[in-house]
Amino acid sequence: MCASPRPASPAPDPGPEPAPPRAPVPKPAPEPSAPGGAAWWLLGASRPLLPPTSEPLPGLLVYEGFISEEEERLISRGMMREAEPAWKPGTFNGLSINKRWGVHCNLRDRLVSAPTHPLPPYLLETLGPKLAALGHPKLRGFEMNEANGIIYKRKLGHYLAAHCDDRFLSREPICNLSLGGSCYMTYGRVRSGSKKGLQSAGKEEVKVLLKPRTLQVLTGEARYDYTHGISHGDLLDEERISVTVRMSPVTRKGAA
Ligand SMILES: O=C(O)CCC(=O)C(=O)O
């Protein structure tokens, strides 16, 4: 059986209206302090920009999850679908499958000449604004005009020979994105006074884990004083793809 409703009695006087709750006051972003006191990613910025996930070597800025899975698919598909420039097996810096866009760096004659295949929109539009948004002082004015893609296949014995990107033809920051698979990249300090030029000092090696969607920005010591390479055994998945972008101003004269 249902209870019948009681007759309504007059409502008690609620008294004065309580004050509405105050909206929380957002904390202002810390302002950059004087040089020397502020982290580099605060310098020149009115609010903190994205700090790296880690800096395993001086000047090696690692940003995990730099691009989304959707952006990763967009870049990979773009690279795979375009007919030109074509993928070609390469042996220049190890064994891999390569393509390149943008200006041509002639390492022997120290010349940078106009591009045959300009950088594609799927690279420029995805990476350009994101690199600028990092707010790193070394990336100010960075206009990528050279890029290369590498496919590593473990079953084909692929690897990247230890090397330093050209010190003169390309500007300081080298930006490198990992797609599709993980690897360890080995950084080896260049032995000073070596007659053979670049050689890694065995004891001064640092292995850096590069997961898919990780960006590395090589600056300073990591750019100039260390070689970087990937041994075959450090490819952790059957396939890994990388994209490296640089700024290499066109020159008509030799740069060295
Ligand atoms: O595969 C990588 O992540 C590095 C590629 C590289 O060092 C290069 O293209 O010069």
The ligand as a Gaussian input file, in Angstrom:
#p B3LYP/6-31G(d) Opt

LIG

0 1
 O       67.646000       6.839000     -36.982000
 C       67.836000       7.757000     -36.222000
 O       67.101000       7.977000     -35.256000
 C       69.009000       8.704000     -36.415000
 C       69.241000       9.081000     -37.828000
 C       70.462000       9.938000     -38.011000
 O       71.272000      10.097000     -37.146000
 C       70.679000      10.586000     -39.292000
 O       69.858000      10.454000     -40.210000
 O       71.702000      11.302000     -39.435000

